[in-house]
Amino acid sequence: MHVTRIERIERIARIKAAALAGARGLALSLLSLAGSLTLLVACIVSIACTVVGVGLFTTPPLLRLVRSHVDVRRTLAARWCGVTIPRGAYRPRPGDRLPGLLGQPDACLRLLRDPATWRDLRWLAADMTAGFATALLPAALVVYPIEGYVVAAGLWRVLGGGAWWYGFVPVSGQATALAAAVLATLIAVAGYYAAEPMLRVHFTLTRWLLAPRGAELRHRVEELARTRHDAVDASAAELRRIERDLHDGAQARLVAMGMHLGTVDALMESDPATARALLARARADSVQALEELRELVRGIYPPVLAERGLADAVRALALRMPVPVEPRTQLPGRPEAAVESAAYFATSEALTNAAKHAAATCVHLELAHHDGVLHIDVTDDGRGGADPEGSGLRGIARRLDAFDGTLTVHSPEGGPTSVTMEIPCRLLPPGSVA
């Protein structure tokens, strides 16, 4: 009796799972037919219109919408069937990029050169056809038997004597109506066993179409190897800088302070005035050494960054700049600590470059996070002509590369200079420790 009850519970759970798979299949079929079809047609028209210029402005937002649509399908695959679909490597937008509306043509060309863009568009074409069919089948297996039972229950009488086809059964009398009920039962049994696997087939097809191919994976591996090498070099250079600063700064002052104190000990009784002067100098050296150690610590990981987060740290950084900086920050949370540190020091370097080399009188700083990307824009009113291959900007690019971030620079002769940094990341909720 106990075994029978367990089996009954399992059957009820299986029926519920099959019904849920049917409902999800119906939702996916509508999403495939309406969403994918609409986006594909819009993208084809927009890309075709690039030859007359209009598509250069309409294509980038459409392709970003396509990526969002694809990400929704990835999320549903993982949530509904446990099918993990890798996001692949969308190529960043390196090099110079015009800000605002003028940057749309450049963004359009870069997006169209990205193999991942065409992979997404191919998936749209398959999703509106094969994806629609594989999503609709679980729904049909669950819903279609209802019609067979309704016909067998007497709907065929209401139809006025004409033959009503249920599947391949022409229903024109009670006998054929019962045959329709038998067929409906067979379909219901098939749905009981096959609705969930068929839904998984839909997502498996999606994964096969969206998973990065060999060439893209090789490109991604090469990018990771390069950024890892750059990150190791940057870490080694940072360690050498810290060692040099300690050796030439605080360590030298502490050694001098020790020598002064030794001299004070020897002169304390024979020449108290000189001893007091040396003590005052040793005290000044200790204050200076402490200040240098604080500066060194601030250069490794600023306390305000650890305590208050990136937005407040950037505002504090703006106050210390020798030129006026107007910061605008919109962060609803905090990035992870490593990303936060990289973003802070990249911003610091960009502001320092503007102050030292641009002859700027004002700098605008914008910090925001949207669409899963941290955006930092530093724009000055200086003389322009910044070289993206210069040591400062190249160092920023290497720092961002470690997090798949990008650096774009627009700096015509005469200015203004705009430095845009983008780092893919998620934000921790407010109040969380980064």
Legacy VTK file of the C-alpha trace (Angstrom):
# vtk DataFile Version 3.0
C-alpha trace
ASCII
DATASET POLYDATA
POINTS 434 float
0.000 0.000 0.000
2.865 2.323 0.852
4.547 1.587 -2.488
1.289 2.280 -4.363
0.928 5.648 -2.661
4.495 6.621 -3.595
3.871 5.617 -7.185
0.658 7.644 -7.225
2.502 10.707 -5.923
5.204 10.215 -8.542
2.595 9.949 -11.309
0.866 13.145 -10.155
4.221 14.926 -10.073
4.993 13.613 -13.567
1.635 14.845 -14.869
2.232 18.266 -13.366
5.724 18.374 -14.874
4.374 17.410 -18.304
1.642 20.062 -18.072
4.223 22.649 -17.014
6.477 21.647 -19.914
3.529 22.115 -22.250
2.790 25.589 -20.891
6.432 26.555 -21.146
6.610 25.166 -24.669
3.622 27.293 -25.655
5.279 30.411 -24.196
8.536 29.598 -25.980
6.781 29.035 -29.286
5.181 32.481 -29.030
8.532 33.970 -28.062
10.231 32.224 -30.984
7.646 33.188 -33.560
6.937 36.745 -32.440
10.221 37.817 -30.836
12.782 36.105 -33.066
10.845 36.736 -36.282
10.332 40.426 -35.512
13.953 40.962 -34.501
15.336 39.102 -37.519
13.216 41.050 -39.998
14.080 44.345 -38.290
17.809 43.522 -38.311
17.785 42.488 -41.984
16.036 45.725 -42.974
18.324 47.810 -40.747
21.534 46.182 -42.039
20.322 46.624 -45.620
19.753 50.315 -44.881
23.382 50.825 -43.823
24.225 51.506 -47.489
22.087 54.665 -47.325
23.324 55.621 -43.845
20.159 55.125 -41.821
21.118 51.608 -40.747
24.364 52.877 -39.214
22.268 54.467 -36.461
19.468 51.880 -36.149
21.561 48.701 -36.264
23.555 49.025 -32.970
20.494 49.331 -30.691
18.774 46.509 -32.594
21.781 44.203 -32.226
21.980 45.021 -28.526
18.297 44.099 -28.274
19.080 40.823 -30.038
21.758 40.057 -27.436
19.266 40.741 -24.665
16.748 38.432 -26.375
19.416 35.718 -26.612
20.359 36.188 -22.960
16.707 35.685 -21.971
16.732 32.334 -23.766
19.963 31.364 -21.989
18.363 32.196 -18.648
15.219 30.177 -19.422
17.307 27.214 -20.571
19.185 27.102 -17.273
16.115 27.761 -15.127
13.610 25.439 -16.831
15.738 22.523 -18.023
19.153 22.946 -16.446
20.737 23.427 -19.877
23.729 25.749 -19.639
24.330 27.824 -22.762
27.712 29.600 -22.709
27.526 33.251 -23.578
30.634 33.115 -25.742
32.958 36.033 -26.360
31.416 39.155 -27.789
34.325 41.173 -29.031
34.937 44.433 -27.177
34.991 47.768 -28.935
38.690 48.701 -28.935
40.278 51.766 -30.460
38.960 55.264 -30.950
35.230 55.774 -30.665
33.289 58.986 -31.017
31.037 59.731 -28.052
27.253 59.932 -28.249
25.316 59.815 -31.496
28.424 60.312 -33.627
29.810 57.037 -32.296
26.903 54.949 -33.668
28.412 54.341 -37.144
31.668 53.176 -35.572
29.743 50.935 -33.146
27.697 49.538 -36.042
30.772 48.551 -38.050
32.422 46.920 -35.050
29.286 44.947 -34.201
28.946 43.737 -37.776
32.572 42.535 -37.756
31.927 40.443 -34.643
31.333 36.744 -35.513
29.137 36.467 -32.405
26.695 38.938 -33.986
26.166 36.701 -37.014
25.916 33.661 -34.763
23.036 35.339 -32.927
21.332 36.279 -36.210
21.643 32.691 -37.498
20.050 31.529 -34.264
17.134 33.925 -34.802
16.474 32.336 -38.209
16.605 28.841 -36.719
14.597 29.796 -33.638
11.632 31.085 -35.654
11.488 27.785 -37.592
13.011 24.719 -35.948
12.965 26.376 -32.524
9.278 27.208 -32.944
8.476 23.607 -33.915
10.443 22.018 -31.058
8.824 24.395 -28.567
5.305 23.944 -29.909
5.452 20.117 -29.900
5.432 19.740 -26.069
2.485 22.148 -25.929
0.653 20.182 -28.631
1.250 16.866 -26.848
-0.310 18.299 -23.674
-3.152 20.410 -25.120
-4.225 18.515 -28.251
-5.700 15.491 -26.393
-8.287 17.839 -24.826
-9.841 18.406 -28.242
-10.071 14.657 -28.853
-11.956 14.069 -25.623
-14.306 16.994 -26.256
-15.086 15.678 -29.750
-15.690 12.179 -28.382
-17.946 13.604 -25.641
-20.408 14.912 -28.245
-18.905 17.876 -30.057
-19.175 15.878 -33.287
-22.980 16.041 -32.951
-22.910 19.852 -32.788
-20.942 20.027 -36.026
-24.010 19.312 -38.131
-23.194 15.869 -39.422
-20.087 16.824 -41.399
-16.827 14.981 -40.761
-14.579 16.565 -38.136
-10.975 15.562 -38.496
-9.105 14.855 -35.308
-5.595 14.066 -36.391
-6.030 11.457 -39.113
-9.447 10.288 -37.775
-12.567 11.661 -39.586
-15.214 11.932 -36.848
-18.706 11.459 -38.280
-20.319 9.143 -35.743
-20.014 7.748 -32.258
-17.660 4.958 -33.352
-15.206 7.339 -34.985
-15.625 9.683 -32.009
-14.430 6.875 -29.745
-11.524 6.317 -32.147
-10.646 10.003 -31.694
-10.688 9.486 -27.925
-8.313 6.528 -28.306
-5.965 8.666 -30.422
-6.215 11.468 -27.856
-5.245 9.001 -25.136
-2.207 7.855 -27.122
-1.147 11.474 -27.624
-1.676 12.191 -23.916
0.508 9.204 -23.006
3.153 10.451 -25.426
2.957 13.878 -23.795
3.234 12.299 -20.346
6.580 10.777 -21.295
7.892 13.128 -24.016
6.826 16.691 -23.119
9.796 17.373 -20.849
12.396 15.681 -23.118
11.031 17.610 -26.122
11.393 20.885 -24.242
14.960 19.901 -23.492
15.464 19.218 -27.208
14.464 22.813 -27.901
17.089 24.163 -25.511
19.697 21.677 -26.714
19.177 22.968 -30.248
19.526 26.503 -28.909
22.768 25.600 -27.138
24.161 23.982 -30.291
23.420 27.120 -32.311
24.645 29.637 -29.739
27.705 27.864 -28.328
30.969 29.410 -29.570
32.653 27.497 -32.378
36.303 26.478 -32.522
37.599 29.697 -34.109
35.857 31.859 -31.544
37.083 29.681 -28.715
40.641 29.936 -30.042
40.271 33.706 -30.236
38.991 33.737 -26.666
41.878 31.560 -25.440
44.374 33.848 -27.151
42.745 36.889 -25.551
42.814 35.256 -22.112
46.464 34.231 -22.521
47.411 37.756 -23.564
45.487 39.465 -20.763
46.865 37.028 -18.206
50.405 37.758 -19.384
49.745 41.499 -19.192
48.182 41.122 -15.738
51.252 39.224 -14.479
53.561 41.879 -15.936
51.476 44.642 -14.366
51.559 42.895 -10.978
55.328 42.466 -11.191
55.763 46.128 -12.128
53.528 47.153 -9.230
55.581 45.078 -6.795
58.790 46.664 -8.116
57.234 50.124 -7.668
56.251 49.345 -4.061
59.741 47.986 -3.328
61.350 51.083 -4.891
59.070 53.461 -2.983
59.816 51.699 0.306
63.564 51.630 -0.363
63.879 55.238 -1.508
61.260 56.726 0.798
60.147 55.399 4.154
63.073 52.976 4.581
65.685 55.675 3.954
63.967 58.030 6.401
63.750 55.326 9.080
67.467 54.533 8.659
68.312 58.242 8.953
66.071 58.526 12.015
67.884 55.603 13.633
71.264 57.235 12.984
70.025 60.517 14.483
68.766 58.742 17.582
72.141 57.016 17.969
73.892 60.372 17.779
71.418 61.808 20.280
72.287 59.024 22.704
75.967 59.883 22.404
75.443 63.679 22.768
72.743 63.655 25.430
75.153 64.538 28.264
77.994 66.307 26.442
75.914 68.515 24.066
72.212 68.657 25.070
71.384 71.473 22.608
72.610 69.488 19.602
70.855 66.399 20.930
67.553 68.273 21.162
67.972 69.523 17.580
68.628 65.997 16.375
65.600 64.766 18.305
63.423 67.372 16.570
64.798 66.288 13.219
64.140 62.624 14.029
60.580 63.532 14.999
60.104 65.340 11.666
61.558 62.333 9.835
59.108 60.013 11.611
56.160 62.214 10.579
57.409 62.299 6.990
57.974 58.525 6.946
54.462 57.937 8.283
53.005 60.190 5.585
54.973 58.338 2.883
53.734 55.003 4.217
50.161 56.304 4.113
50.636 57.439 0.526
52.063 54.026 -0.328
49.101 52.258 1.269
46.724 54.616 -0.539
48.444 53.652 -3.803
47.959 49.945 -3.082
44.315 50.084 -1.953
42.887 53.406 -0.757
41.072 53.201 2.598
38.167 55.282 1.265
37.679 52.707 -1.495
37.507 49.856 0.989
35.229 51.716 3.403
32.934 53.782 1.163
33.019 52.141 -2.258
33.927 53.240 -5.780
31.531 56.178 -6.124
32.734 57.949 -2.959
36.372 57.068 -3.681
36.126 58.616 -7.150
34.535 61.779 -5.704
37.352 61.997 -3.132
39.859 61.503 -5.928
38.281 64.344 -7.897
38.748 66.706 -4.934
42.511 66.025 -4.865
43.081 66.822 -8.545
44.934 70.063 -9.395
42.269 70.912 -12.005
38.516 71.223 -11.293
36.731 67.885 -11.780
32.954 67.609 -12.035
31.984 64.045 -11.028
28.610 62.456 -11.747
28.203 59.011 -10.241
25.215 56.665 -10.494
26.008 53.336 -8.873
23.147 51.454 -7.154
25.649 49.011 -5.649
29.330 48.082 -5.488
31.383 46.030 -7.941
33.532 43.203 -6.642
36.724 44.315 -4.918
39.088 43.474 -7.777
36.940 45.288 -10.347
36.474 48.213 -7.978
40.230 48.561 -7.507
40.945 48.350 -11.243
38.249 50.924 -12.025
39.542 53.299 -9.335
43.160 53.235 -10.469
42.205 53.436 -14.144
40.117 56.523 -13.337
42.976 57.966 -11.295
45.384 57.490 -14.202
42.958 59.065 -16.673
42.438 62.093 -14.421
46.180 62.433 -13.832
46.817 62.357 -17.586
44.231 65.100 -18.089
45.821 67.233 -15.378
49.454 66.730 -16.480
49.332 66.595 -20.260
46.063 68.055 -21.576
46.393 71.635 -20.256
42.728 71.316 -19.301
40.786 73.839 -17.239
37.906 71.474 -16.432
37.324 67.722 -16.443
33.948 65.964 -16.531
33.811 62.528 -14.920
30.839 60.183 -15.342
30.510 56.851 -13.535
27.500 54.597 -14.156
26.465 50.957 -14.449
23.869 49.632 -16.885
23.344 46.503 -19.013
25.873 44.616 -16.867
28.725 47.009 -17.727
30.508 49.579 -15.583
30.962 52.769 -17.640
33.546 55.439 -16.793
33.938 58.490 -19.005
36.617 61.158 -18.449
36.292 64.178 -20.749
38.522 67.272 -20.566
38.538 70.582 -22.439
42.280 70.429 -23.108
44.352 70.579 -26.265
43.710 66.996 -27.412
46.116 64.858 -29.403
46.349 62.084 -26.784
48.130 58.998 -28.088
46.278 55.737 -27.256
49.627 53.946 -27.550
51.244 56.166 -24.944
52.479 54.536 -21.755
49.719 55.970 -19.559
46.767 54.967 -21.725
48.370 51.642 -22.611
48.724 50.927 -18.894
45.029 51.662 -18.392
44.157 49.329 -21.275
46.257 46.523 -19.769
44.595 47.013 -16.387
41.120 46.781 -17.967
42.057 43.809 -20.179
42.396 41.638 -17.081
38.610 42.006 -16.604
37.590 41.886 -20.292
37.253 45.657 -20.141
37.818 48.074 -23.007
39.368 51.506 -23.379
38.273 53.894 -26.121
39.926 57.244 -26.743
38.752 60.147 -28.883
41.243 63.002 -28.864
41.402 65.182 -31.989
43.981 67.957 -32.182
42.596 70.968 -30.357
40.447 68.811 -28.097
38.366 67.812 -26.355
39.687 64.450 -25.177
37.245 61.734 -24.165
38.476 58.556 -22.467
35.799 55.891 -22.037
36.364 52.754 -19.963
33.941 49.826 -19.847
34.206 46.783 -17.560
31.644 43.943 -17.639
30.675 43.245 -14.032
27.782 42.773 -11.655
26.982 45.010 -8.735
26.643 43.763 -5.197
23.559 45.047 -3.331
23.987 48.283 -1.355
25.487 47.582 2.032
27.350 44.474 0.856
31.080 44.234 1.371
32.868 44.214 -1.971
LINES 1 435
434 0 1 2 3 4 5 6 7 8 9 10 11 12 13 14 15 16 17 18 19 20 21 22 23 24 25 26 27 28 29 30 31 32 33 34 35 36 37 38 39 40 41 42 43 44 45 46 47 48 49 50 51 52 53 54 55 56 57 58 59 60 61 62 63 64 65 66 67 68 69 70 71 72 73 74 75 76 77 78 79 80 81 82 83 84 85 86 87 88 89 90 91 92 93 94 95 96 97 98 99 100 101 102 103 104 105 106 107 108 109 110 111 112 113 114 115 116 117 118 119 120 121 122 123 124 125 126 127 128 129 130 131 132 133 134 135 136 137 138 139 140 141 142 143 144 145 146 147 148 149 150 151 152 153 154 155 156 157 158 159 160 161 162 163 164 165 166 167 168 169 170 171 172 173 174 175 176 177 178 179 180 181 182 183 184 185 186 187 188 189 190 191 192 193 194 195 196 197 198 199 200 201 202 203 204 205 206 207 208 209 210 211 212 213 214 215 216 217 218 219 220 221 222 223 224 225 226 227 228 229 230 231 232 233 234 235 236 237 238 239 240 241 242 243 244 245 246 247 248 249 250 251 252 253 254 255 256 257 258 259 260 261 262 263 264 265 266 267 268 269 270 271 272 273 274 275 276 277 278 279 280 281 282 283 284 285 286 287 288 289 290 291 292 293 294 295 296 297 298 299 300 301 302 303 304 305 306 307 308 309 310 311 312 313 314 315 316 317 318 319 320 321 322 323 324 325 326 327 328 329 330 331 332 333 334 335 336 337 338 339 340 341 342 343 344 345 346 347 348 349 350 351 352 353 354 355 356 357 358 359 360 361 362 363 364 365 366 367 368 369 370 371 372 373 374 375 376 377 378 379 380 381 382 383 384 385 386 387 388 389 390 391 392 393 394 395 396 397 398 399 400 401 402 403 404 405 406 407 408 409 410 411 412 413 414 415 416 417 418 419 420 421 422 423 424 425 426 427 428 429 430 431 432 433
